Amino acid sequence: MAWYDEAIFYHIYPLGLTGAPAQNGYGEPVHRLNTLIPWIDHIKEIGCNALYIGPLFESVGHGYETTDYRKLDSRLGTNEDLVNFVKKCHEKGIKVVLDGVFNHTGRDFFAFQDVKKHRENSRYTGWYLNINFYGNNEYNDGFSYENWGGYNLLAKLNQRNPEVKDYICDIIRYWVSEFDIDGIRLDAADVLDFEYMQAMRHVANEVKEDFWLMGEVIHGDYTRWVNSGTLHAVTNYTLHKAFYSGHNDHNYFEIAHTVKRLYDMAGGNILGLRLYNFVDNHDVERIYTKLNNKAHMIPVHILLYTLPGVPSLYYGSEFGIEGRKEKSSDASLRPALSLDDYKNAINENVITKVIAALGKVRQDVKALSYGGYRELSLTTRQYAFSRKLENENVIIAVNNDDNDAWFNLPAEGINEYVGVLSGEKLKTENGSLNLCIRANYGDIFLPLDSTANEYVPISYTEVEKEIKKEEAKKEETKLPEHVRPGVAYEEMTIEELQLSIINKMSMNGPVTDEMRRTVMENVYHDSLVNWVKSFR
């Protein structure tokens, strides 16, 4: 089997994590990529064995408006820095996948600049779609062109142009020969021309054994993209939505039925349709922010690591950080983090501890990568299934209810199981396994043998502490008794106004630490009055 069949990905948005400036001044390289080297050990420690990192190459701003495909973004460093970074990942047994932004370029890309300079006489007019020299745009180019997503900052490539196709294929070869990468995630793959992707697949087969092509696809019949001639895998946005809404709505039917639909799409073959599973990424709000009940972080991640597909963890979410889209900006989804602030997280943060345990069991137990899927029990609040490979049978059970739940599940001829998280040893009776899953929790049950004893149980008391901590935060957002009912905002004190604003915010969704801090730092009475009145 290929390495990606057993991959557990860690996902980094490097311009954000390193705190790079939002705009590229094209100045001397700043070696920010080197600051991510300590993260390699962290990635390894929490059980990940693959890294998806990008975008990395020279660009104007957020990284997807490429200026030069052959040069590391100067805000991150030099090509030598990237060579060294990939080498250090490989030394730790971590595969590296980069972002391939091949649907469009930035306006500073050499071909676009040539069109600007030479207009109709440019040899690169055919590299872009629908150039109209009788048109114009907000940049006053004196011509118009097809863009991506309505942004003229992103000029759409003509993927049917043989020169464009050859150029991009040569870029893939260059990335492999220069940086020794192991795969590419194709940005906006759902709008890429299929012949264009087939040409990339041909190169992928040529450059390195098991070189991986994964595409960003939102919806549709995933088998259109995932096949022997196009891509190896696509992003599983369908399951991503079910992960959070299935918990917020107490509706495990949504998750189970989504899995069944995808499994049927794969013809009942786990490896017939490789999907890249995730609960959040650089384009969507953090899972910790999305979940109404923060205790559901654990059952959500149990499902991420055990359902069919390749699991991916977005940097920082293993610590339970928040992040929401604000004023159409993705900045809070892509924050700068210092690893020193989380150096004890694997011992002190129950979310990090559970995710590390899940990473270990995912690597150890091949049934979670290759095993068949069978639904065992399903209600709106409880869900159990098995992953079986030959004689290895793994039972997974989750509970999104505020009360403990009992399951009676088929034991598949195995006499004794042990829970990876609970450490609980259970003997089967009459061919069944009777087990209790604590409130807002879950567990993975392995057949009891010598290897199953290697897992260190995680006390449910730690989980309860996390739940109580979040409940305390919610209490903080409620109006205290000294906020006088019926008093006009103009007559309230600054403290009353601040707490009133936080309370209003909580009615619209989770209140992050950053949001709370922003409110408390505002000590101007008139400003607070206007702010609290702005809520509907």
N, C-alpha and C positions, 0 to 999 in steps of 0.2 A: 504493500500500500504506500501511498505518497505521504510525505511529511505533513501536508496540510490536513490529512484525515484525522490526525491526532493533535492538531494545533489548538492552543488556547491563546488567543490574541490579546495583546495590550495595545491600546490605540492612543497615539500622541499627536496632538496638533502643535507642532514645534514653535511656530511664531508666537502662539499664546503662552505655552508653558514656560518658554524662556524669557517672556516679557519683552519681546522685540517691539520696536516702534511700529505704529499702525501703517506708516508710509515709509517707503524705501527711498533713501536719499542717494542711493548708488555710490556711497562713499567707500572708505576703506573697510575691509571685512572686520566684523566684530564676532569673535569666536564663541558665540552663545551655544552652539551645538555641543561644545565640549562640556558645558554645565550639565548636560543630560547624561553624561557617562555614569555618574552615581546611580541614576535611575535604572541602569541595566541590572544591578544586583537586586534592587527592589522588585523589578519585574520577575526576576528569577525566584525571589523569596516568596512571592505570592502565587507561584505555580504557573506562570505564563511561560510559554516557550516560543512565542512568535510576536513580532512587533510590526504593527502598521503605523507608519509615521509619514506625515505629509500635510500639506505640500511643502516641498523643500527647495525648489529651484527659483532662480532670480525672478522676481515679480514686482509689481507696483505696490500692492497693499496686502490683501488678505491671503495672497499666494496662488489664487486661481486665475490671475491675469498674467500669465507667464511672459517674461521678457527674454529669458535664455534657458533652454532646456538642458544645456550642458554645463551650467554653472550654479553651484550652491548659492542660495540667496545670501547676499553680502551681510544681511542682518544676522545671519546664522554662522557665517564663517567662510571657509574655503573648501574646495573639493577635497583637499588633503584631510580636512576635519571629518568629512563624510566617509572617506575611505577608512579612517581610523575608527570611527564610530561603528561602522558595520563590522569591521574586524573584531572589535571588542564584544559585540553582540554574538558573533559566531563563536568566539572563545567560550562564551557562557551557554552555548547550545541554543541560542535564540535566532530564529530565522527573521529576515527583514523584508518587508513589503513597502514599496513607496507609492505615492499618489501619482497617477498618470493623467494629466489634464490635457487630453488630446482632442477635445471637442472644439475648443476655442483658444485663442491667444490673447495676450494683452496688446495694447496699442503700441507699446515700445518694442515689440518683437520685430526682428530685422525685416521680415517679409512685409509686414504692415507699414513700417517706416519707408520701405522702398516704394510702396504704392502711393503713400503720401507725397513723396518727393517726385516721382516720375509719372504719376497718374496713369493715363492710358498706355503709356510706353513702358510701364513696369512689367518685368517678366513674371511678377508674382500676383498679377490681378486675378489669375485663375486659382490662387490658393484660398481665396475667400469667397463666400457665397453672396450672390446678388449684389455685387458692387454696381452702383449707379452713379455715374459721373455727372448726371444732371440733378442729383439730389444734394442734400446737406444734412448736418446734424448739429448737436449742441456744442461740438468742438470746432465748428466752422471748417471742417475738412474740405468742403467743396465737393463732397461725394457722400453717399450713404452706403450701408452694407447691412447684411443680416447679422444680428447680434444674438447673444445667449441670454435668455431670461429678461429681455427688455433693457439690458444694460449695454450701451455702446462701448463701455470699457472692455467688454468681452466680445471680440470679433470672431465670428464663427468660421471655422475652417471648412473648406470644400473637401470633404472626405473621399469623394469619388475622383479627385484629381490624383493621377498616379504619382506625381512628384510629392504631394503631401503624404500619401500613403508610404512611399519609400522613405521620406524624411523621418516620419514617426517611427517606422520600423528600425531605422538606423539609430534613432535615439534609444530605443529599447536595448539594442545590441551594445550601445555605448554605456548605458547604465550598468549592464551586467559586466562588461569587460573592465570598466573603470572602478565601479563600487562593489561588485560581487553581490548584488541584491538577489533575492530569492523569489520575487514576485512583484506584481503591480496591481494596484486597485484602480480601475478605470473610472474616473469621474464622469458623471452623467451618462453612464453606459446605456440607459434606456432611450437615449436619442442618438446614439452612435449608429452609423451605417453598418449593416451586418457584414458586408464584404470587407469593410475597414477592420472590423474586429477579427474576422477570419484571417486576414493578413497578419494581425498581431499574434493570433494563436499559432500560426505557422512559425513565426519567429520565436515564440515562447518554447515551442517544441525543439527548436534548433539550438537555443543559447545555453540551456542548462537542463539537466534531468529534473523533472518535477517542478519546473518553473511555473508559478501560479498566476493565473489571470482571474481576478475577481472584479465584478462590475457593480457599480451603484445603480440599482434598479428599485424603483419605488413600488409599483404595483404591476399586475398582469400575470400572464402565464409564464412563470420563471423558466420553464423548459425551452422557451424560445431562445433564451440566452445561454442557458447551461446545457451544453452538449459537446460531443467529441470534436466539433469543428469550430466552436466559438469560445465560450468562457468556461472555466472550471467551477465557478460559483458566483452567486449574486447576493446582495444585501437582503436580509429578510425583514423588510419593513412591515409586512403583514403580521408577523408574529410580534414585532416590536410594539405595535399598537395594542395587541391583545395582552401583552405582559402587564402593562400598567392599568388598562381599563378593566381587565379581568379581575384585578385586585380592588381597584377603587369602586367598582360596581358589585363586588362580591359575586362574580360571575365566571367561575372556572369553566363553564360551558364554552365561553368564547375562546379561551386558550385551547382547550381540548379539541374543539371543532376546527380551529385553525390548523392545529397539528395534523389532524386527520385529513383535511383538505390538501395540505402540502404533501403528506405521505402518499395520498392517492395520486397526486400529480407526479410523484416520483415512481409510480407503478409499484408501490409497496416495497421498493428497494431503498434502504437508507442512503446508500452511496449513489443512487440513481439521480439524485438531485441535491447537490451540495449547496447548503445555504449558510450564510454568514449571519449568525444570530447576535443581537445586541439589545441592551435595554436603554442605552443613550449613546450619543456621539456628538461631534462638533457642530451638527446642524439642528439638533433637537434638544429640548430642555432636559436637565438632569433628572434621572429617575428619582432621586431623593426629593426633588422639588415636586415632581408629578404625583407621587404617592400621597394619598390623603392620610393614610396610617403608616408612619415611618417604620413600624415594626415589620411591614410587608417587604422591606428590603431583603430580608433573609429568604422567605419563600420565593420571591422573584428571582433571586440569584441561584437558588437551588434549581429552579426550572431552567434558567439560562444554561447552567452547566450540565444538565442531564437530559434535556430533550434533544431529539435528532438535530444535527447541525454543528457548526463550528462556533464556539462561544467567543465573544469579544468584550473586553472591559475597557471603558473609556477612562483615561487618566483622571485621578482624583475621586472618581465615584467609589473606589474601594475604601475611601475615608468617609463617605457620606456627605460630600460637599454639595451645596445647592447651586443652581444656575438656571435662570429663565431668560427668555427673549425679552428685551426691553427696548421699546421704541424702534422696532425692526432691526435691532442690533444683536449680533451674536457674541459680542465681547464677553458677556458674563458666562457664556458657555465655554469659553476658551481662556481661562484665567492663568496668570503666572502663579506658580506654586513653588515653594521651597521645600525640598524633601526633608530638610532639618526639622521643619514644623511637624512632621509626621513620623519621626524616626522610631518612636515607640508604639506606633499604631497597631502593629501586628500583635502586640501584647495587651494594649490598653483599649483598643477600639474593637468592639465585638463584631462590627461589620467587616473590618479588615481581617480579623481572625477567621471568621466564617468563610470569607472569599479565599483566603489562603488554604483552608482545609478543603474547599471545593476544588481548587486548582490541583491539589495533591491527589485527590481521589479520581479526578478526571484523567490525570496522567497515568495513574496506576491501573485503573480498571478499563480494559479494552472494550468491554461491552458498552461503555458510554460513548465510544467513538464508532463502533462497528455493529453493535447489537441491534436486533430488531426491536420494534416498539409495540407494546400492547397496553391498551387502556384497561385498568383493573377496577376502578371505582370512580364515580363522578357525581358530584352534586354541585350546587352553586358555590359552596364554601369549602368543599373538600375534593381532592383530586389525587388519584394514585395510578401509577403505571409501572411497567417493567421494561428493562432493557436486557435482552438475553442474547448471549453469544455462546453457542455450543452449550457447555454445561455451566457456564457462568451466568447466573441470573441475579439482576440487581432490581430491587424494589424501591421506588421513590414515592413519597407521600407528602402532601402539603395541605395546610389548613389556614384559611384566611379569616376564620371566625375568632371572636374575642373569647371563646370558650374552648377547652380541650375537646378533641374529637377522636372517636374510636373507629378503627378500620378492621375489617375481616377480609383478608386477601389470599388468593391461591399461592401456595408456597413453592410450586414447581418441583416437588420431590426433594427439597432441601430441608434438613432437619433443624438447623439452627442459623439464625441471622444475628448480625450486630449492627447497630446504628452508628454511622460515621460521626455524626454530630453529638448524639446523646451518649454514645458508648453503651447503650442498653442492649443486652443479649436476650434474645427471644427464641424459645423453642416452638416449633410448629405443632399444631394439634389437629389430627384428622385431615392432614393435607392443607391446613390453613394457617395463616399467620395473623394473630390478633395483636394489634398494636395501637398505642395512643399517641397522637401528635398534639403537642401543647398548642395553646392559643397563638395564632399568628406566627406559626413556625413550620418546620418540616424536617425531614430526615431522609437519608439514603441508607438502605439496608443491604449489606453485603452478606453472602454466605460466610459463616464463621469459619475461618481457617487462620493459619499463622500470620498471613499478611494483613488480615482484617484487624488484628490486634495492634497494628502500628499506629492507628489514628488516636490522637489525643482528644478526648471528649471536651465539648464546650458547655460549660454550665449554663443551664437555662436561666439561672439567676442573673447572669450578665445580660441576657436578652431582656429580661424584665427591667433591669436598670435602664437600658436604652429606651424602652417603652415609657418608663416613668419620667425620664429626662425630657422626652418629647412632649409628654403630657404637661410637664411643668412649663415648657415654652409656650404651649397653647394658653395656659392659665395666665401667663404674663400679658397676653394680648387682650384679655378681657378687661373691661372697664372696672377700675377699683371702686370701692364704695364711696370714696371721697370725690368721685366725679359726679357732680350734682345733677340729678335728672331734671330735664326741662330747662336747664340754664342755657342761655344763648351762647354761641361760640365766642362772641366778642367779650363775654364776661368770664370766660374760663381762664384758669391759670395756664402757663406754658406747659406744665406737666400734664394737666388735664387734656390739653389740645394734642399733645404728643401721643398720649395713650388712646385718645379718640381716633386719631389717624391710623394707628397700628390696628386698632379694632376694626376700622373700616376696611383696611387692607386684608385682614384675615377672612373677611366675608367673601373676598374675591379669589381666595386661594392661599397657599402656604406663604408665610412671611419669612423671608430669608434673614440671616444675620446681617447681611449687608443692607437690606431694606430697613431693618429695625435701627441699625446704626445711623443711617442717613436721616431718619426721623429724629432720633434723639440728639443729633448734632445741630439740628435747627432750633435755635433759641429765640427766634424773632416772632413776636406775637402776631403781628399783621400777616406775616408770611404763613404761619401755621393756620390762622383763621381761613385764609384763602385756600390753603391746601385741603383742609378738612371739608370745606364747602364744595370742593371740586368733585367729590365722590357722589355718585348717583344712588 
